[in-house]
Amino acid sequence: MACDFYNCYERDIDLIKQLNIPNFRFSIAWSRIFPEGVGKVNQAGIDYYNKVIDYCLKQGIEPWVTLYHWDLPQVLELKGGWTNRSVIDWFVGFVMQCAKSFGDRVKNWMVMNEPSVFTGAGYFFGIHAPGKTGLKNFLPAVHHVTLSMAAGAKALRSVLPNAHIGTTFSCSYIEPYSDKPRDINAARRADALINRLFIEPVLGLGYPVADLPVLKELEKYFQPGDEDKLKFDFDFIGVQNYTREIVKYSFFTPYIQARLVKAEKRNVPLTAMRWEVYPPSIYHMLKKFNAYPQIKKIYLTENGAAFPDEVVDDKVDDVKRVKYLEAYLEQVLKAKREGCEVSGYFIWTLTDNFEWAEGYNPRFGIIHVDFATQRRIIKSSGYWYANLLR
């Protein structure tokens, strides 16, 4: 049930309004629209999202829809999921249905959420669903996801010519462990994999093969015309940042010869995800994405922190989260003052939720959820954010 937004959506949207938040980013579950992945539409799923969208608008809140936030219908995974090139057509069918069903009211669309995470964690490391591993799964998934991102955006544009269309990328500020050339080169390879793998082909620059030679193996998945099919002129790019990574040369790490130096070994402040609290990371990533002349507009579509919150006397005084948000927003403002394009900011996240492989333990919300009773408590960070917005 997680935070049971399905049944609690009116209450949660009321809380968004109470916190002075003018926009609501949420995703549409592919399997709720097409239980069989393609074919017959589930009208109850369409009706549900129409209720969510209509209630947002009734409360004066602008819906921002993410089309794909990692929930591929299982029936399609059994056919190979993102490793099967047919997924491009399956995805376009899903996007077209959403555009036709919701596009009269939804103006802002994000095609995909963090492709590097769901391909890397799901199709290389196997720590997220579907638990596949190795290059033989990762590389076709990367190529088909990138093609689908562009194809999905084109499908949206064909149905909704005036829509505001973007897609989102996770990124971490990468620094070398030392000034030794082999650490610097290792950091460059890690940056190509973590930060550049998806954005550059979308911008028409191709995959970053020069800095990560293993990507040459993507060629076997190319078909004629794919170079052009990878590109789309997005209205905006969503940048999602939480932390930085320190990278060291590693002879024994296949394909990349680089490894991350874990934050807990570096004597730095940590979140409950064991990620370093490093506010300048968001500044550096805004600078990095602003350096691409092809990007028109940037939104920070995720930033936030999980900490071990405690309920005391029906209150959650999450001082660390307030400090985190304040420090990161200061860095956003610094980038903006230096001329960086940044048009908006979304906190991750509204309510405590189910955090993929980590389950219910890391709490990212500015609203506390008691998962047994579904009771909501606005945390100190929620009140702080509402006051900031006011």
Secondary structure, 3 states (H helix, E strand, C coil): CCCCHHHHHHHHHHHHHHCCCCEEEEECCHHHHCCCCCCCCCHHHHHHHHHHHHHHHHCCCEEEEEEECCCCCHHHHCCCHHHCCCHHHHHHHHHHHHHHHHCCCCCEEEEEECHHHHHHHHHCECCCCCCCECHHHHHHHHHHHHHHHHHHHHHHHHHCCCCEEEEEEEEEEEEECCCCHHHHHHHHHHHHHHHHCCHHHHCCCCCCCCCCHHHHHHHHHCCCCHHHHCCCCCCEEEEEEEEEEEEEECCCCCCCCEEEECHHHCCCCECCCCCECCCHHHHHHHHHHHCCCCCCCEEEEECCCCCCCCCECCECCCHHHHHHHHHHHHHHHHHHHCCCCCCEECCCCCECCCCHHHCCCCCCCCEEEECCCCEEEECHHHHHHHHHHC
